[in-house]
Amino acid sequence: MANCTVIPVPALSDNYMYLIVDKETKQAAAVDPVDIDAIQKAAADNEATIDTILTTHNHWDHSGGNLKLVKAVSTIDRVYGGIGDDVPGCTHEVGDGDTFTIGTNTTVKVLFTPCHTPGHVCYHVDDAHVFTGDTMFVSGAGNFNTGTPAQMTEAFDKILSLPESTNVWVGHEYTAKNCAFACFCEPNNEELKKRLEWAKGQGSIHSGGKGTVPSTIAMEKACNPFVRIDQMSVMEFCGPCDDRSERMRFVRKGKDDWGKMS
């Protein structure tokens, strides 16, 4: 039985914040709450009390609301962020395998996933959800920035080790564009074409659509080219290359080059 409820809350032009509410206590964690008014409204609408902030990484569009929310909500006594990521207001720096709870029953386990930022983390919640920030998107991956392809490969392997039924809650609504690149990468994959049409039909929650979260680990294995670096069709896209991290680099470069053309 699920111990928590997850409420996606749109922010800015394409960001996702989330409210994780422990069902028994109605205590809640706010994930990347850049828009403090919207996240407080979501808490009020769900009769929840925010006492925790989960920050995936230090970029302003994810961590920029931390200090303001702590000031506005007196019940917040914990702000989590990755080790070495310099998250604003952080009271608890966490690393790989660290665990804690939201409320009484909602467990959280940290996945340390540096690449997009030096201390990026994902949060595996209630053995049923993973909040991936700007590491994994629906059918995509975050920019590597100062990180390396090997780091992103390792980060993806950690996320993909979770059960296939795990809900994947991402940091941005980029799905339609990501699916379009996936079709470019694997032009003969009919599942990807269906996924692209689905994403277009869903639209963005930011502009009145339904949005595309959550995905699942199973769906990402079927439709995300950064996940599918060991599949023959993606290997053909990358060209001769035996190293998995190099294939991750080739897919990232392919996405960047495609983005400049599209």
SEGU-478468 format. One record per residue (C-alpha): residue number from 1; chain; x, y, z. Coordinates in nm, 4 decimals. Layout:
! residues N
<martor resi="NUM" chain="A" east="X" north="Y" up="Z"/>
...
! end
This chain:
! residues 262
<martor resi="1" chain="A" east="0.0000" north="0.0000" up="0.0000"/>
<martor resi="2" chain="A" east="0.1291" north="0.3448" up="-0.0938"/>
<martor resi="3" chain="A" east="0.2398" north="0.5583" up="0.1990"/>
<martor resi="4" chain="A" east="0.2451" north="0.8875" up="0.0112"/>
<martor resi="5" chain="A" east="0.0775" north="1.0971" up="-0.2543"/>
<martor resi="6" chain="A" east="0.2761" north="1.2855" up="-0.5196"/>
<martor resi="7" chain="A" east="0.1393" north="1.6124" up="-0.6567"/>
<martor resi="8" chain="A" east="0.3165" north="1.7709" up="-0.9557"/>
<martor resi="9" chain="A" east="0.3188" north="2.1519" up="-0.9454"/>
<martor resi="10" chain="A" east="0.4233" north="2.3495" up="-1.2548"/>
<martor resi="11" chain="A" east="0.6672" north="2.6379" up="-1.2195"/>
<martor resi="12" chain="A" east="0.8284" north="2.8938" up="-1.4518"/>
<martor resi="13" chain="A" east="0.7936" north="2.8021" up="-1.8198"/>
<martor resi="14" chain="A" east="0.8641" north="2.4278" up="-1.8025"/>
<martor resi="15" chain="A" east="0.9865" north="2.3322" up="-1.4533"/>
<martor resi="16" chain="A" east="0.8232" north="2.0723" up="-1.2331"/>
<martor resi="17" chain="A" east="0.8091" north="2.1027" up="-0.8555"/>
<martor resi="18" chain="A" east="0.6512" north="1.8260" up="-0.6515"/>
<martor resi="19" chain="A" east="0.4728" north="1.7913" up="-0.3204"/>
<martor resi="20" chain="A" east="0.5204" north="1.4526" up="-0.1515"/>
<martor resi="21" chain="A" east="0.2567" north="1.4059" up="0.1183"/>
<martor resi="22" chain="A" east="0.2852" north="1.1339" up="0.3821"/>
<martor resi="23" chain="A" east="-0.0690" north="0.9944" up="0.4018"/>
<martor resi="24" chain="A" east="-0.0735" north="0.9190" up="0.7741"/>
<martor resi="25" chain="A" east="0.0627" north="1.2492" up="0.9063"/>
<martor resi="26" chain="A" east="-0.0054" north="1.4886" up="0.6153"/>
<martor resi="27" chain="A" east="0.3523" north="1.6062" up="0.6562"/>
<martor resi="28" chain="A" east="0.5039" north="1.6932" up="0.3213"/>
<martor resi="29" chain="A" east="0.8266" north="1.7477" up="0.1342"/>
<martor resi="30" chain="A" east="0.8582" north="2.0072" up="-0.1398"/>
<martor resi="31" chain="A" east="1.0850" north="1.9026" up="-0.4265"/>
<martor resi="32" chain="A" east="1.2736" north="2.1879" up="-0.5984"/>
<martor resi="33" chain="A" east="1.0224" north="2.4560" up="-0.4843"/>
<martor resi="34" chain="A" east="1.1316" north="2.7525" up="-0.6962"/>
<martor resi="35" chain="A" east="0.7800" north="2.9061" up="-0.6949"/>
<martor resi="36" chain="A" east="0.6970" north="2.9314" up="-0.3259"/>
<martor resi="37" chain="A" east="0.3443" north="3.0645" up="-0.3756"/>
<martor resi="38" chain="A" east="0.2453" north="2.7746" up="-0.6004"/>
<martor resi="39" chain="A" east="0.3930" north="2.5095" up="-0.3728"/>
<martor resi="40" chain="A" east="0.2265" north="2.6608" up="-0.0653"/>
<martor resi="41" chain="A" east="-0.1077" north="2.6633" up="-0.2474"/>
<martor resi="42" chain="A" east="-0.0621" north="2.2968" up="-0.3378"/>
<martor resi="43" chain="A" east="0.0045" north="2.2183" up="0.0290"/>
<martor resi="44" chain="A" east="-0.3015" north="2.4127" up="0.1421"/>
<martor resi="45" chain="A" east="-0.5214" north="2.2495" up="-0.1217"/>
<martor resi="46" chain="A" east="-0.4128" north="1.9077" up="0.0055"/>
<martor resi="47" chain="A" east="-0.4280" north="1.9993" up="0.3764"/>
<martor resi="48" chain="A" east="-0.0569" north="1.9203" up="0.4061"/>
<martor resi="49" chain="A" east="0.2159" north="2.0763" up="0.6169"/>
<martor resi="50" chain="A" east="0.5532" north="2.1289" up="0.4477"/>
<martor resi="51" chain="A" east="0.8379" north="2.0466" up="0.6848"/>
<martor resi="52" chain="A" east="1.1046" north="1.9305" up="0.4392"/>
<martor resi="53" chain="A" east="1.2663" north="2.0531" up="0.1169"/>
<martor resi="54" chain="A" east="1.4280" north="1.8060" up="-0.1224"/>
<martor resi="55" chain="A" east="1.6666" north="1.9784" up="-0.3643"/>
<martor resi="56" chain="A" east="1.7960" north="1.7795" up="-0.6594"/>
<martor resi="57" chain="A" east="2.0645" north="2.0339" up="-0.7519"/>
<martor resi="58" chain="A" east="2.1815" north="2.3884" up="-0.7060"/>
<martor resi="59" chain="A" east="2.0653" north="2.5568" up="-1.0286"/>
<martor resi="60" chain="A" east="1.8487" north="2.8579" up="-0.9492"/>
<martor resi="61" chain="A" east="1.5380" north="2.7212" up="-1.1215"/>
<martor resi="62" chain="A" east="1.5407" north="2.4309" up="-0.8742"/>
<martor resi="63" chain="A" east="1.6963" north="2.5742" up="-0.5574"/>
<martor resi="64" chain="A" east="1.6126" north="2.9438" up="-0.5946"/>
<martor resi="65" chain="A" east="1.3044" north="2.9243" up="-0.3717"/>
<martor resi="66" chain="A" east="1.4653" north="2.7447" up="-0.0780"/>
<martor resi="67" chain="A" east="1.5540" north="3.0409" up="0.1414"/>
<martor resi="68" chain="A" east="1.2256" north="3.2194" up="0.0703"/>
<martor resi="69" chain="A" east="1.0197" north="2.9097" up="0.1495"/>
<martor resi="70" chain="A" east="1.2054" north="2.8447" up="0.4746"/>
<martor resi="71" chain="A" east="1.1367" north="3.2048" up="0.5759"/>
<martor resi="72" chain="A" east="0.7687" north="3.1810" up="0.4779"/>
<martor resi="73" chain="A" east="0.6911" north="2.8387" up="0.6302"/>
<martor resi="74" chain="A" east="0.7945" north="2.8047" up="0.9942"/>
<martor resi="75" chain="A" east="0.7413" north="2.4273" up="1.0021"/>
<martor resi="76" chain="A" east="1.0308" north="2.3587" up="0.7641"/>
<martor resi="77" chain="A" east="1.3251" north="2.2237" up="0.9609"/>
<martor resi="78" chain="A" east="1.5099" north="2.0170" up="0.7006"/>
<martor resi="79" chain="A" east="1.6550" north="2.1177" up="0.3641"/>
<martor resi="80" chain="A" east="1.8296" north="1.8362" up="0.1791"/>
<martor resi="81" chain="A" east="2.0838" north="1.8712" up="-0.1002"/>
<martor resi="82" chain="A" east="2.3703" north="1.6739" up="-0.2488"/>
<martor resi="83" chain="A" east="2.7177" north="1.6694" up="-0.0961"/>
<martor resi="84" chain="A" east="2.9301" north="1.9445" up="-0.2469"/>
<martor resi="85" chain="A" east="2.6482" north="2.1029" up="-0.4456"/>
<martor resi="86" chain="A" east="2.6238" north="2.4234" up="-0.2369"/>
<martor resi="87" chain="A" east="2.2455" north="2.4133" up="-0.2224"/>
<martor resi="88" chain="A" east="2.1025" north="2.7347" up="-0.0721"/>
<martor resi="89" chain="A" east="1.9723" north="2.6848" up="0.2817"/>
<martor resi="90" chain="A" east="2.0874" north="2.3235" up="0.2969"/>
<martor resi="91" chain="A" east="2.0796" north="2.1759" up="0.6488"/>
<martor resi="92" chain="A" east="2.1465" north="1.8151" up="0.5495"/>
<martor resi="93" chain="A" east="2.3998" north="1.7319" up="0.2771"/>
<martor resi="94" chain="A" east="2.3343" north="1.3777" up="0.1560"/>
<martor resi="95" chain="A" east="2.5179" north="1.1178" up="-0.0499"/>
<martor resi="96" chain="A" east="2.4601" north="0.7823" up="-0.2093"/>
<martor resi="97" chain="A" east="2.2522" north="0.5455" up="0.0018"/>
<martor resi="98" chain="A" east="2.1563" north="0.7950" up="0.2717"/>
<martor resi="99" chain="A" east="1.8033" north="0.7422" up="0.4031"/>
<martor resi="100" chain="A" east="1.5434" north="0.9403" up="0.5962"/>
<martor resi="101" chain="A" east="1.1652" north="0.9680" up="0.6187"/>
<martor resi="102" chain="A" east="0.8895" north="1.2129" up="0.5349"/>
<martor resi="103" chain="A" east="0.6301" north="1.2000" up="0.8078"/>
<martor resi="104" chain="A" east="0.5982" north="0.8598" up="0.9733"/>
<martor resi="105" chain="A" east="0.6014" north="0.6107" up="0.6886"/>
<martor resi="106" chain="A" east="0.7363" north="0.7622" up="0.3658"/>
<martor resi="107" chain="A" east="1.0932" north="0.6447" up="0.3160"/>
<martor resi="108" chain="A" east="1.3503" north="0.8316" up="0.1081"/>
<martor resi="109" chain="A" east="1.6766" north="0.6897" up="-0.0250"/>
<martor resi="110" chain="A" east="1.9339" north="0.9099" up="-0.1960"/>
<martor resi="111" chain="A" east="2.0963" north="0.8284" up="-0.5292"/>
<martor resi="112" chain="A" east="2.4121" north="1.0352" up="-0.5806"/>
<martor resi="113" chain="A" east="2.4089" north="1.1268" up="-0.9504"/>
<martor resi="114" chain="A" east="2.6757" north="1.3906" up="-1.0209"/>
<martor resi="115" chain="A" east="2.7193" north="1.5169" up="-1.3763"/>
<martor resi="116" chain="A" east="2.4698" north="1.7945" up="-1.4484"/>
<martor resi="117" chain="A" east="2.6051" north="1.9523" up="-1.1288"/>
<martor resi="118" chain="A" east="2.8860" north="1.8217" up="-0.9054"/>
<martor resi="119" chain="A" east="2.6473" north="1.7147" up="-0.6289"/>
<martor resi="120" chain="A" east="2.3247" north="1.6339" up="-0.8127"/>
<martor resi="121" chain="A" east="2.1074" north="1.3800" up="-0.6325"/>
<martor resi="122" chain="A" east="1.7906" north="1.1872" up="-0.7098"/>
<martor resi="123" chain="A" east="1.5434" north="1.0786" up="-0.4435"/>
<martor resi="124" chain="A" east="1.3913" north="0.7282" up="-0.4396"/>
<martor resi="125" chain="A" east="1.0713" north="0.7606" up="-0.2392"/>
<martor resi="126" chain="A" east="0.8469" north="0.4930" up="-0.0839"/>
<martor resi="127" chain="A" east="1.0057" north="0.2263" up="-0.3055"/>
<martor resi="128" chain="A" east="0.7727" north="0.3506" up="-0.5791"/>
<martor resi="129" chain="A" east="0.8894" north="0.6908" up="-0.7068"/>
<martor resi="130" chain="A" east="1.2151" north="0.8500" up="-0.8195"/>
<martor resi="131" chain="A" east="1.2644" north="1.2247" up="-0.8541"/>
<martor resi="132" chain="A" east="1.5369" north="1.2710" up="-1.1129"/>
<martor resi="133" chain="A" east="1.5779" north="1.6492" up="-1.1367"/>
<martor resi="134" chain="A" east="1.7901" north="1.7328" up="-1.4409"/>
<martor resi="135" chain="A" east="1.9596" north="1.3938" up="-1.4684"/>
<martor resi="136" chain="A" east="1.6908" north="1.1888" up="-1.6442"/>
<martor resi="137" chain="A" east="1.4046" north="1.3459" up="-1.8374"/>
<martor resi="138" chain="A" east="1.1175" north="1.1672" up="-2.0073"/>
<martor resi="139" chain="A" east="1.2959" north="1.0277" up="-2.3155"/>
<martor resi="140" chain="A" east="1.5979" north="1.2464" up="-2.2440"/>
<martor resi="141" chain="A" east="1.8913" north="1.3438" up="-2.0245"/>
<martor resi="142" chain="A" east="2.0222" north="1.6640" up="-1.8742"/>
<martor resi="143" chain="A" east="2.3204" north="1.8518" up="-2.0095"/>
<martor resi="144" chain="A" east="2.6493" north="1.7180" up="-1.8801"/>
<martor resi="145" chain="A" east="2.7880" north="2.0676" up="-1.8107"/>
<martor resi="146" chain="A" east="3.1154" north="2.0157" up="-1.6208"/>
<martor resi="147" chain="A" east="3.0448" north="1.6444" up="-1.5736"/>
<martor resi="148" chain="A" east="3.1520" north="1.3547" up="-1.7913"/>
<martor resi="149" chain="A" east="2.9745" north="1.0960" up="-2.0060"/>
<martor resi="150" chain="A" east="3.0977" north="0.8291" up="-1.7640"/>
<martor resi="151" chain="A" east="2.9264" north="1.0085" up="-1.4753"/>
<martor resi="152" chain="A" east="2.5975" north="1.0302" up="-1.6627"/>
<martor resi="153" chain="A" east="2.6223" north="0.6654" up="-1.7626"/>
<martor resi="154" chain="A" east="2.6755" north="0.5676" up="-1.3988"/>
<martor resi="155" chain="A" east="2.3878" north="0.7921" up="-1.2886"/>
<martor resi="156" chain="A" east="2.1523" north="0.6331" up="-1.5411"/>
<martor resi="157" chain="A" east="2.2607" north="0.2839" up="-1.4366"/>
<martor resi="158" chain="A" east="2.1681" north="0.3668" up="-1.0752"/>
<martor resi="159" chain="A" east="1.8248" north="0.4936" up="-1.1740"/>
<martor resi="160" chain="A" east="1.7647" north="0.2026" up="-1.4109"/>
<martor resi="161" chain="A" east="1.8426" north="-0.0486" up="-1.1356"/>
<martor resi="162" chain="A" east="1.5118" north="0.0465" up="-0.9719"/>
<martor resi="163" chain="A" east="1.2041" north="-0.1709" up="-1.0391"/>
<martor resi="164" chain="A" east="1.0492" north="-0.1164" up="-1.3819"/>
<martor resi="165" chain="A" east="0.7205" north="-0.0066" up="-1.2232"/>
<martor resi="166" chain="A" east="0.8916" north="0.2878" up="-1.0476"/>
<martor resi="167" chain="A" east="0.7335" north="0.6231" up="-1.1329"/>
<martor resi="168" chain="A" east="0.9842" north="0.8684" up="-1.2796"/>
<martor resi="169" chain="A" east="0.9191" north="1.2339" up="-1.1896"/>
<martor resi="170" chain="A" east="1.1448" north="1.4678" up="-1.3868"/>
<martor resi="171" chain="A" east="1.2562" north="1.8292" up="-1.3523"/>
<martor resi="172" chain="A" east="1.1263" north="1.9743" up="-1.6799"/>
<martor resi="173" chain="A" east="0.8529" north="1.9257" up="-1.9390"/>
<martor resi="174" chain="A" east="1.0768" north="1.8571" up="-2.2399"/>
<martor resi="175" chain="A" east="0.9047" north="1.5382" up="-2.3520"/>
<martor resi="176" chain="A" east="0.7735" north="1.6219" up="-2.6994"/>
<martor resi="177" chain="A" east="1.1089" north="1.7555" up="-2.8164"/>
<martor resi="178" chain="A" east="1.2917" north="1.4646" up="-2.6545"/>
<martor resi="179" chain="A" east="1.0634" north="1.2170" up="-2.8296"/>
<martor resi="180" chain="A" east="1.1240" north="1.3897" up="-3.1623"/>
<martor resi="181" chain="A" east="1.4981" north="1.3397" up="-3.1202"/>
<martor resi="182" chain="A" east="1.4428" north="0.9796" up="-3.0133"/>
<martor resi="183" chain="A" east="1.2635" north="0.9199" up="-3.3439"/>
<martor resi="184" chain="A" east="1.5567" north="1.0799" up="-3.5279"/>
<martor resi="185" chain="A" east="1.7975" north="0.8542" up="-3.3390"/>
<martor resi="186" chain="A" east="1.5911" north="0.5374" up="-3.4005"/>
<martor resi="187" chain="A" east="1.3836" north="0.6074" up="-3.7147"/>
<martor resi="188" chain="A" east="1.2527" north="0.2506" up="-3.7420"/>
<martor resi="189" chain="A" east="1.1244" north="0.2264" up="-3.3833"/>
<martor resi="190" chain="A" east="0.7442" north="0.2300" up="-3.4034"/>
<martor resi="191" chain="A" east="0.7069" north="0.2563" up="-3.0246"/>
<martor resi="192" chain="A" east="0.8917" north="0.5886" up="-3.0326"/>
<martor resi="193" chain="A" east="0.6602" north="0.7256" up="-3.3003"/>
<martor resi="194" chain="A" east="0.3601" north="0.6378" up="-3.0850"/>
<martor resi="195" chain="A" east="0.5273" north="0.7973" up="-2.7848"/>
<martor resi="196" chain="A" east="0.5884" north="1.1195" up="-2.9784"/>
<martor resi="197" chain="A" east="0.2239" north="1.1458" up="-3.0828"/>
<martor resi="198" chain="A" east="0.1180" north="1.0758" up="-2.7240"/>
<martor resi="199" chain="A" east="0.3469" north="1.3513" up="-2.5923"/>
<martor resi="200" chain="A" east="0.2109" north="1.6006" up="-2.8444"/>
<martor resi="201" chain="A" east="-0.1415" north="1.5119" up="-2.7421"/>
<martor resi="202" chain="A" east="-0.0679" north="1.5487" up="-2.3715"/>
<martor resi="203" chain="A" east="0.0758" north="1.8966" up="-2.4107"/>
<martor resi="204" chain="A" east="0.2279" north="2.0911" up="-2.1243"/>
<martor resi="205" chain="A" east="0.0645" north="2.1323" up="-1.7840"/>
<martor resi="206" chain="A" east="0.2138" north="2.4821" up="-1.7888"/>
<martor resi="207" chain="A" east="-0.0173" north="2.5854" up="-2.0735"/>
<martor resi="208" chain="A" east="-0.3331" north="2.3974" up="-1.9833"/>
<martor resi="209" chain="A" east="-0.2375" north="2.0512" up="-2.1072"/>
<martor resi="210" chain="A" east="-0.2112" north="1.7285" up="-1.9128"/>
<martor resi="211" chain="A" east="0.1673" north="1.7035" up="-1.9056"/>
<martor resi="212" chain="A" east="0.3720" north="1.3860" up="-1.9372"/>
<martor resi="213" chain="A" east="0.4688" north="1.2955" up="-1.5795"/>
<martor resi="214" chain="A" east="0.5152" north="1.0468" up="-1.4409"/>
<martor resi="215" chain="A" east="0.6973" north="0.8143" up="-1.6733"/>
<martor resi="216" chain="A" east="0.8183" north="0.4749" up="-1.5521"/>
<martor resi="217" chain="A" east="1.1513" north="0.2959" up="-1.5601"/>
<martor resi="218" chain="A" east="0.9983" north="0.0477" up="-1.8056"/>
<martor resi="219" chain="A" east="0.8881" north="0.3264" up="-2.0387"/>
<martor resi="220" chain="A" east="1.2300" north="0.4914" up="-2.0275"/>
<martor resi="221" chain="A" east="1.3923" north="0.1615" up="-2.1200"/>
<martor resi="222" chain="A" east="1.1621" north="0.1481" up="-2.4217"/>
<martor resi="223" chain="A" east="1.1759" north="0.5110" up="-2.5358"/>
<martor resi="224" chain="A" east="1.4805" north="0.7000" up="-2.4026"/>
<martor resi="225" chain="A" east="1.7873" north="0.6975" up="-2.6330"/>
<martor resi="226" chain="A" east="2.0183" north="0.7784" up="-2.3402"/>
<martor resi="227" chain="A" east="1.8882" north="0.4668" up="-2.1675"/>
<martor resi="228" chain="A" east="1.9081" north="0.2581" up="-2.4842"/>
<martor resi="229" chain="A" east="2.2821" north="0.2976" up="-2.5498"/>
<martor resi="230" chain="A" east="2.3209" north="-0.0819" up="-2.5459"/>
<martor resi="231" chain="A" east="2.0477" north="-0.1378" up="-2.8063"/>
<martor resi="232" chain="A" east="2.1670" north="-0.2131" up="-3.1601"/>
<martor resi="233" chain="A" east="1.9663" north="0.0684" up="-3.3190"/>
<martor resi="234" chain="A" east="2.1276" north="0.3293" up="-3.0925"/>
<martor resi="235" chain="A" east="2.4689" north="0.1706" up="-3.1342"/>
<martor resi="236" chain="A" east="2.4242" north="0.2093" up="-3.5104"/>
<martor resi="237" chain="A" east="2.3387" north="0.5770" up="-3.4582"/>
<martor resi="238" chain="A" east="2.6608" north="0.6215" up="-3.2588"/>
<martor resi="239" chain="A" east="2.8821" north="0.4405" up="-3.5075"/>
<martor resi="240" chain="A" east="3.1623" north="0.1970" up="-3.4206"/>
<martor resi="241" chain="A" east="3.2127" north="0.2285" up="-3.0453"/>
<martor resi="242" chain="A" east="3.2542" north="-0.0413" up="-2.7811"/>
<martor resi="243" chain="A" east="3.2637" north="0.1885" up="-2.4789"/>
<martor resi="244" chain="A" east="2.9266" north="0.2597" up="-2.3154"/>
<martor resi="245" chain="A" east="3.0316" north="0.6021" up="-2.1878"/>
<martor resi="246" chain="A" east="3.1434" north="0.7001" up="-2.5361"/>
<martor resi="247" chain="A" east="2.8041" north="0.5980" up="-2.6708"/>
<martor resi="248" chain="A" east="2.6455" north="0.8183" up="-2.4036"/>
<martor resi="249" chain="A" east="2.8662" north="1.1025" up="-2.5291"/>
<martor resi="250" chain="A" east="2.7699" north="1.0363" up="-2.8908"/>
<martor resi="251" chain="A" east="2.3970" north="1.0416" up="-2.8086"/>
<martor resi="252" chain="A" east="2.4408" north="1.3678" up="-2.6147"/>
<martor resi="253" chain="A" east="2.6344" north="1.5226" up="-2.9042"/>
<martor resi="254" chain="A" east="2.3756" north="1.3912" up="-3.1480"/>
<martor resi="255" chain="A" east="2.0964" north="1.5526" up="-2.9454"/>
<martor resi="256" chain="A" east="2.2850" north="1.8831" up="-2.9249"/>
<martor resi="257" chain="A" east="2.3612" north="1.8861" up="-3.2986"/>
<martor resi="258" chain="A" east="2.0027" north="1.7870" up="-3.3831"/>
<martor resi="259" chain="A" east="1.8747" north="2.0667" up="-3.1602"/>
<martor resi="260" chain="A" east="2.0732" north="2.3234" up="-3.3578"/>
<martor resi="261" chain="A" east="1.9196" north="2.1978" up="-3.6829"/>
<martor resi="262" chain="A" east="1.5598" north="2.1593" up="-3.5670"/>
! end
